[in-house]
């Protein structure tokens, strides 16, 4: 014997004749059959309403990290939270953008040091095309310039991997409500920068796109490959490379690679 809610799944939406072809409480309810006005019909209707409501308040999450064990750990923590579901995973920046545009999650948890496109570039592209998706950057690094660039790209939260077990649930909860999230450690870094106690001068700050170009150069990609990955022209790649050299007062590709390693744009 099926329960009323199970029956509503099995036999389709069955509503009282008075509600045939209408909406109930703002929810579209396609009608496959009609019962006379009865307690069973009302109960079936209520089950469907509850189902629609539960779907509407479900928080949908994307996880992007190039390490399987990290993605698995995040998934186990986040899926244990009632009302949350992991709708997609990605192992590089391009895949993160693709999955975000396909699944349209509420929150994207993105590693800063993703291959191909780093977290800054992935955030910038996701937020540009789907501004309702909130991005939580997930990283080992707490350098002020990285935090600043991430925020400028559109991220709403910044979580250090060392703090993940304690704070990742609170971080996702905050972003799901479109509120920013920073741990005390990250907030102190931002405050020190605001007070002028550290950080690079503005003349040496690279744009997110220039950092993406330098990252790909350091990973061994040629200019044509970089143009393809970033979906820009070869001339634009060369312009970003030249701008980075000028801003950083460097003179060669080898210098750019050393800069990328020193500033953790790539991981060895």
Buried (B, 14 or more C-beta within 10 A) or exposed (E): EEEBBEBBEEEBBBBBEEBEEEEBEEEEBEBEEBBEEEEEBBBBBBBBBEBBEEEEEBBBBBBBBBEEEBBEBBBEBBEEBEEBEBBBBBBBBBBBBEBBEEBBBBBBBBBBBBBBBBBBBBBBBBBEEBEEBBBBBBBEBBBBBBBBBBBBBBBBBBBBBEBBEEBBBBBBBBBBEEEBBBBEEBEEBBEEBEEEEEBBEEEEBBBBBBBBBBBBBBBEBEBEBBBEBBEBEEEBBBBBBEBBBEBBEBEEEEBBBEBBEEBBBBEE
